[in-house]
């Protein structure tokens, strides 16, 4: 049994290791996703529009945005690993490919 197989065998059931390559691809896609931000009790909160289950928070607006973007990237990377459909960013949904020339 390989070292990787031994490590994976010790993981809890339902735990998936997401490769860095999938995270990188997820970050590129998630950077185009829209987010909803709100402030409550002195904290910032955010939720993905295309991936509403991806949420983040932070003491500052910048920290909150960074956290929700990371959550979105992991959500997309999980879809990549599981070979599930990836939601097209709203920004890209009405665009048609341009013809060369």
Buried (B, 14 or more C-beta within 10 A) or exposed (E): EEEEEEEEEEEEEEEEEBEEEBBEBBBEBBEEBEBEEEEEEEEBBBBBBBBEEBBBBBEEEEBBBBBBBBBBBBBBBBBBBEEEEBBEBEEEEEEEEEEEE
